[in-house]
Amino acid sequence: MPATPAVESHVFPVVIAGGGLAGLTAALHLAAAGVPPLLLDADRLWAGGRLAGGDPDTFSYQGREWSFRPEHGVHAVWGGYVNLRALLAQFDLPPLQDSPGEEWINRWGRTVRRLEAGNAVRSRWIPAPLHYLQLLFNPRILASIIPLDFLSLPGILASILLTVGLDPIAEKRALDGLRLRDFFLGWTPNLKATFTGLGANLLAAPPEAIDLGAYVAALRFYTMLRRDSWQMAYFAADAHTALIQPLLDALAARGGQVRQGATVIDLVPQADGWRVVVEDAQRGGLRSVMARHVILAVNAPAAQRLLHHSAATRPAAQALTFPAALRSTVIRLWFSAAPRPGTPGGMFTGDFVPDNFFWLHRLYPDCRAWHAHTGGSVVEVHLYGSDALLDQPEKNLLVTAAAEVQRAFPELRGSFVYGAVRRNSKVHTRFRVPTADSLHVVTPWPGMVACGDWIGADTPSLWMERAVTTALLAAGEVLRAEGRPPPPVLQPPPPELSVRLLAGLLRGGRAVLGPPLRALLRRRTRPPRPPADAG
């Protein structure tokens, strides 16, 4: 027989399952409002989910022991991250560092071309959504364009109109079955490769794992509706030091409790709340915690397992659609030489194996110390590839990453010192536009709300901003039930005027032409009538 969980006598007003950014944000706002929660995190050592820290990378060089804080690959926030920025300001977290630009480096075979595209896209010459045409005035772009590329202009225009005229998140249209390749109908390979790389970076996924609805939603939120939404700002240190640990400290200062090594395995409804059954690795064995409210703030695979396992939640959970999960690999490389002056980061496209890069000696104190002492550099690259790529041995991945970085930055050749590989487990959301059958902030179960970067809510945001926004909404639901005012929730700035006008025209066209086109499609796909009986 299974062990009977020990039941704690104290009833918590709120128990939060999951100590990532969403769970910590909800916990902190509840504690600040006088409703201190109990936060349960499955990791025994490092809270923070996909922003957690870890054991340092250490090695010896020039008679000195070096140690560097690791992370899972999150470095910056975007212009539309209004609630995350407000969180940093409200709780006096370290300030962000504005990005001076972003470099795009493309490789076809042995030919490597680069340009600083971030500021060009953000410039004031051409309004959104046509602002990417400003890249055509860049000599480096013109040098890489072939006459055939100009035949892509009709296809590019159609893709822009699709992005402006269709709002998958607001319309709750996931466009299941349509893939990234469908966005690029009529594009030439040269331009298609660049914007395929953009999709891989925006969604942290290999191209074959990106759905059309997700790509359109990402383009809308990050770049297509406003030029300034592309403005990045970097954390002042690794994500754990700059974000997660300050949030944990602020939560403790306001009376919130955190238990690590505590995995929620069952949810049992009670007359006045929930009994939360926890597998406690720190204390040993099973324990039951009583709560008036539960906030589910775990990743999608963990939520699906928990809700399908718990008898009270299983029937409704089996009718929900949960997004799939992805893994990725983060590789850090130390060199004894430094690259030419440039931006802190950028993306690789074309034939490059890595998807992006970040020069950490231009961002973080410990890596700046390496540069100051050795004259060298530290670069981090991310791989959002297939299982066949990510399953390769570490030494193969290191050789590939070092070769690719030195191909893009030949001044580093012969200066490799050390490398470290960090494999991220399969918990990153393969973003699917939330639909009516997705899990939303208000769940089907009384006394339980949810938050996270995959949770449905009235917000166009993605990733960290969606995690923070849904956390604010979840905390607000609990606070209302406790008779307290909810925290404010900000919306990203509206699209530029030119986008709003174009979107209005496109919506009008859809309203007029949509019904007859759908009727025509139904007639064309209707099965033929059986022949009449001749008798």
N, C-alpha and C positions, 0 to 999 in steps of 0.2 A: 504494500500500500504506500502511496506517496506520503511524504512527511506533511504533518499539519503545520501551517505557518504560525509562528508566534505573532500574536496580535498586540500591537502597541495601543496603549490606552488613550494617548493624546489624539485628538481630532484636529487635523490641520485644516485651515480654511481652504487652501489650495495645494494640490500636489501636481508638480510639473514633471512629466516624463521626457527627459532629453535635455542635455546641457549644452547644446550648440548655441549659435547666435540667436535663434528664435526663442529657445527656452530661457536663455539668460535675459533677453530683452523683456519678455513677459514677466519674468520673476522680478526684475529690477523695478519695473513700473508698478507692480503690485506692492512690493515692499515700500516704495516711495509713497504710495497712497495709504499706507497703514494696514495692509493686508499681507503680512510676511508669509511667503510660501515655503514649501519644502521642495527642493529641486533634486531629482534623481538622475544620475548620469551613469551609464554602463561602464565607462572607462575608469579603471582604478586609479590612474595617475594624472591624466590630462583631460580636463573638461574642455569643451569648445567645439566638439564635432569636427567638421572639416576645416575648422580654423585652429584646431588644437596644436599645442607644441609637441615636444618629444625629446628623446635623448639627443644630446648635441652631437654634431659631426666633429670628430677630433682627429688630428694627425700631427706629425712632427715635420718641421721644415726649418732649415738653417739653424739647427740647434735649439729650436723653440717649440713648445707644445702649443698648438692652435686649437681653439674650440669655437664652434659657431652654432647659433641657435637654428634648429631646423623648422620647417613648416610644410604644409601640404600644397602650397602654390598660390595662395591668395595674397595679393600685394596692394591692390588699389580699389578705389570706388569711382563711380562715374558721376556725371553731372546731374542725372536724374535721381540720385540716391538721397532724396531730401530727408526722409525719415532717419536714415542711418546717420547723416550729417547732424541732424537735430539731436540724436542720441549722444553723439560724441560731445556736442556743445553742452547739453543738459547736465551731463555727469562729469564734465571736466576731463575728458579723455585727451591723450596727446593729439596735437593738431596734425592735420594732413599736410603733405607736400605737393603743391600743384605740379603737374607734369609739364615740362617745357616742350614736349612733342612726342610723337610716336613714329618709329621707323618701320617701313614695310620693305622686306627684302625678298625678292623673287628669284628663283633659280630654274632655268630650263637647261638641263644637261650641265655643261660646265660654265654656262653664261650666268652671272649673278648681277642683278641690278637692284639698286636701293634708292629710296627717297624718303624724306620726312613728310608723311602724308597727314598727320594729325592736324597741324596748324593750317595746312592748305584746305582741308575739309571744313575747318571751323572759321575760315576767313569770311569777310563780309561782302564779297563780290556778288555771289549768286545765292539767292535765298533757297531754303529747303522747299521741296525735296530734290531740287536739281543741283545741290551744292557739290556733289561729287564730280560734276562736269568741270569744276575748277582744276581738277588734277590734269585735265588735258592741256592746261597752260604751262605745265611743268616740263622743262626740257628732258628730264630723265624719263618721264612717262612717254613723251613723244618719241624718244629714241627706242623704246621697247614696243611701240605700237606698229603693226604692219597694216597695209591697206585693207586687208581682209577684216581687220577689227572694226572698221567703220560700218561694215555690214551688220554689226551687232546692235546698232543704234535703235532700230525698231524693237528688237527684243528687250533691250535695256529699258526703253520707254514703257513697254508693256509691263515689265517687272516693277518699275516705279509706280505705275498706276495701280497695280495689284497691291503694293505695300501701303499706299495712301488710302485706297478705296475700301480695303478690307481690314477690319480690326478683329482678329481672331479671339482675343481675350474678352473684349466687351461683348462680342456676339456669341461667345462660348462655342466656337467652331474649331475643333481640333484638326479638321481636314485629314482625318485618319486615312491612310492609303496613299496620300500624295507625299512625295519625297523632295529632298533638296534639289535633285536634278530637274524637277519640273519647273523650278523657278527660273532656270537658265535656258529655256527653250529659245533658240535663235541667237544665243551668245557664242562667240568664238572661243576656242580653248584658252587663249591668253587671258582674256578678261574673266572668263568663267573661273579659272584657277585662282585668281586674286580674291574674288568674292566668295568662293568656296572656302578659302583659308580664313576669311573674315567670319564666316559662319561657324567654322570649327572653333575659333577663339571666343566668339560671343557665347556659344553654348557649351564649350568645353567637351566636345564630342567629335568623334570621327564623322566625316561627311555621310557615310552610309547609315549612321544612327540619328540623322537630323531629319525631322519631318517638316513639311512645307509650312504648316501652321506655326510651329515653333520658330522657324527662321523668320517668317514675316513679323511675328510678335517681337523677336529680338531686334530686327532692323528698326521697327517702329520706336521701340523704347530707347535704344542706344544711339541712334544716329539719323534716322530718316526724317523725323518730324521736326527736329530742332538741331541747328548746327552746334549749339553749346552743350547738348546732351552728351557729346563725345568727349568733353573735357574730363580727363582723369586726374585723380589726386592720390598719391601714394601714402601708405602708412609710414610713420616715422621709424618703425622697427618691424620685426616679424609680427605676424598677426596675433600670436598669443601674447607677446609683450605689449603691443600697442593697443589691443582691443579686448581680448578675452580676460587676461588677468585684471586689468582695471575694472571690467564689469563684475568679476567675482569679488574684488575688494569692495566695490560700491554696494553690492548686494549684501555682503556680510556686515558692512557698516549700518545697513538699514534693517537688520534683523532677519534677513533671509537665511535659510539653511541649505547647504549643499551636501549631498551624500554621493560619493563616488564609488564605483564598483557595484552599483545597485541597478539591476536590470528588471524592469517591469515585465512580468510574465502572465499576469491575469488581471482582469478588471471585473469586479463583482458589484452590481448595484445594491445599494442599501436604501432604507427608508429616507434617510436624510443626506444621501451623498453616495460615495463609492468606497469600496474596500479595494485597495491597490496591493496586489501580491507581488513581492519583490524577491528576487534571488540576490542575496547580499553577499558579495565576495569579500567585503571587509570584515563583517561580523560573523559570516558563515551561516549557511542554511537559508530557509525561507522566512520571510517576515510579512506581515500584513499591516498596512498603514491606512488609517481612516482619513477621508477628506470630504469636505462639502462639495468641492469642485475639482475636476481634473482637466489639465491642459496637456494635450498630446503634442509633443514637439520633437518627435523622432523622425528619422529619414523614412522614405516611402517603404523600403523592404521591411524595416522593423515594424512600422505601423501595420502593414498588411499581415505580418505574422501574428502580432498581438491581437488585432481585431478579429482575425479569423479563428484564433485559438480560444478567445474568451467567449463563453456560451452566450452571454447577454448581448454581445456586439456582433456575433457571427452572422445572423440572418441578414441584417442590413449591410454589413461589410461585404458579404459575398455578392451584393448587387452593385458595388462600387468598382470603378476602374482605377487602379493604382499605376502610376508611371513606372517604367522599368528603371533600372539603375545601371550606371557605367563606372568604370574604373579608369585611372590615368596613372601616369608616371612622371615624377618630378626628378630632374637630374641637375645637380650642381657641379660646376667645374671650376677649379682654381688654376690660375695661370700666373707665371712669374713676369709676364708682360701685360701691358694695358692696351685696350683697343684705342683707335682714334677717337677724338672727342665726338660726342653724339648724345642721343637721348637715353633715358634710363631703361627703355624697353621698346618692344615692337613685336611684329609678327613675321613669321616665315610663310611663304606660299610657294606654289609650283612644285618642284621636285624635292624640296627640303623634307626631311623626315620629321624634325621637331616642328611644333606649331607656333611657338612664340619664345621670347627670350627677355630676361631682365638682368641688367647689370647691377648686382647687389652692392658693389663697392660705391655706387653712386646713390644708394638709398639707405643702407643700414649701418649703424655704428661699428659692429664687430667686423663687417666686411670693409668698411672704410679704414679700419686699423690695419688690415692686411695690405691694402693698397699703400697706405702711408709707410709701412715698414719695408715692404718688398718691392714696391713699384708695380705690383701685379694687379690682378683683377679677379672678380668672382662673377660668374654668369650662371643663371638658372634657366633651364629650358623645360618645356612641358610637352609631353607626348600624349595626344588623345587618339591613339591609333587602334588598330584591330588587336584581337587577342593574340594573333600570330606574332605581332610586333612586341606587345607588352609582355608576352611570355618568354621572351628571349632572356638568356642569362645576363646578370648585371654587367659582366665585363663586355659583352657584346653591345649592350645599350650604351655603356660609357664610351666605347670606341666609336660607335656611330655618332653620338652627340658631340664628342670632341672633334671628330672629322668635319661634321657639318658646321660647327661654330667657326673652326679655322678656315673653312671654305668661304664663309660669309665675311670673316675678319682675318684675312691672310697675315696681318701683322702679328697675330698670336702664334703662328706656326713655330713648333719646336719649344714652346714654353709651358706645356701642360705639366701640372704639379700633382693634382689629386682630383678625384671625383667621388661623388656619393649619389646613390640611387635611392629614392623613396617611392615605394609603390603604394598608391592610394587604393584602399579596398573598394569593393563594388557597392558603393552607397551614394555616389553622386547622381542626382536626378537626371535622367534622360528627359528633358523638359517636354511635357505634353500640355497643351493648352487646357486648363481646367474646364470641364463641361458639367452639365447637370448631374452626371453620374460620378463626378469626382468628389473627394472629401473636401469640404469647405470649412471655414472657421467655425460656423455653427453646424455642429454635427447632428446626426439623427438621434443621438442619445442625450437625454436631459442631464444637465450638470457637467457635460463634457464639451470642450471646444478644442480646436486644433490650430497649429501654426507651423510654418515652415516654408521653404522656397518652392514647394510643390503643391501648396494648399490653395484652393480656390477662394477668391475674394475680389471685391470691386476695386481692383488696382491694376494698372498696366505693367507694373514693375516685375523684374526678374531677380533671381539669385539673392544676394545679401539684402537688397532693398525689399524684395518680397518677404523674406524671412522676418525682417524688422516690422514691416507694415502689418503682416498677419499677426505678429506677436502683439502689436498694439491693439489690434481689433479683438484678439482673444482676451487680453487683459481687460479691455473695456467691457466685454460681455460679463466677465466675472465681477468686475467692480460695480456694474449696474445691479447685478443680483445681490451684491452686498450693500446696496444703497449708497454707493459712492460714485462720483463723476468719473467718466472714462478719460483716458489721456487723449490729447489731440492727435489726429492722424492727418498728415499732409499728403497732397496729391502732387505729382510732378508738374512742372510748368506746362501750360497748354502748347499745342503745336503753333508754329509760326503762322502768321496771317495767310500767307500764300498757300500753305498746306491746308488750312481750314477751308479756304475757298475751293481749292481743288477737290478736297474730300467731299464737300457739299455737292459739287457737280457730279462726282462719281456715285454718291449715294442716290441722287436723283435719277441718274441713269439706271442704276440697279433696280430702283423701285419701278421704273417704267418698263424696262426690258426684261427684268428678271422673271415675272410670271409667264409671259409667252415663251421665253426660252426654256423654262422648266417644263412647260406643257409640251413643247416640241420634243424635248428630250424624253419625256415619259412615253410619247407616242412612238418614238423611234425604238425605244427599248421594250415596248409592250410585247409580250409573246403573241404569236399569231393565233387567230381564232381557229378552233377545230372545224373541219369541213362540215357543212350542213348534211343532215341525213337525207340521202337521195330518195328514200321511200316516203 
